[in-house]
Amino acid sequence: MQFLSFALTYPLIKLLSILPLRVLYIISDFFFFLVYYVFRYRKKVVLENLHLAFPEKQEDERALISKKFFKHFTDLVVESIKYFSMGEKEIKKRYKFLNPELVDNYNEKKKGIIIVGAHQANWEWSTSMPLALKTTILGAYTKIQNKYYEKAIKKSRKRFGIDGYKTSETIINIQKNIDNNILAAYILLSDQSPQPHKTYYWSEFFGVKVPIHTGAEMLAKKFDFVVINYVARKIKRGYYEVEFELVTEAPKDYKDYELTDKFLEITERNIRNQPDLYLWSHKRFKHRNKVPKEFL
């Protein structure tokens, strides 16, 4: 069944990926109309998330952010499809890294690096990072149920130099690389909502107390890695600029969870700068009513 599903859909995706982005954006406009006006896909979830995140804004302001989000969301889908066939020249033109030297300088100092980020703007194209950096880039990923799609996506991401490993095997892979004198930077997107029973820490995100991923802080302290945040900003349709920001080069100087809170502050600031580019269809605040007593 997995192969049948893959065989029926993947050729169409590959065919679409060959089309110019200007054509794919026409398709995106059509699907935006269907998603936003006809099927109203997760519209209630998005508006509820925006209400919790921006209670100070008027209802019409949040509605406008919601509409812009869905417009960006359908663009993101076709941009992800286009990525399957994008060449090096085109991705460099459309996804520019403004200060790669920040990362490379620590690599030259023989420091391991954790690169943290959020599901904002176009995170799929961030796997082109090795084209801009001298540093070896490795990325954690969650296993996809369809093994044929997982293989195809890994191959697509890997062609620009990034290699992936299962999130559950992060520590093992880092330790193996250290033992073999392999220096690398590890990308972690840490803004999604973990399951409460697997959560060690709850904190405020946009003023709402929610469970928080603390893996990046744990890894940085365990291996004494530099922590660098990256954020992509949309300049215009199909064009992004990425900026790196040092979070800390001394993670062990922070008390427990202070580093995690700093990442949350940076993420919230970046989202406020371009609120329509965040993944509001994700139920980030779904566990807000399950806060353990010790975190109240």
Order of alpha helices (4+ residues) and beta strands (2+ residues): alpha-alpha-alpha-alpha-alpha-beta-alpha-beta-beta-alpha-beta-alpha-beta-beta-beta-alpha-beta-beta-alpha
